[in-house]
Amino acid sequence: MLNKLLIILIILLIPISYALFKKESQKDAGEVQSPSKLRVCPDSWIENRMPSVSNTHNEKKQYFIVNGERREIDDYDLDWIKENCNIKPQIVY
């Protein structure tokens, strides 16, 4: 009787454990995004129109400068910034 109970318990715990493990591994890999993005007015909004040598250049063409450091636009609530900050993209070549 005890053996059957243990087997049933193990069978029930395996899918639960797998689901929790998968969720944690996605967080570690950065696949699960936070529902909130940063709402801070950046110092500058840069749009880089510098021509590149190859088409495989993966660097994003637009980014913010916040406290003297480059920050990616994906980390910020762009709609909030457009509405609340007096800032437009500065085009650089």
Helices and strands as residue ranges (DSSP letters): H 2-28, E 44-48, E 62-66, E 69-72, G 73-75, H 78-84, E 90-92
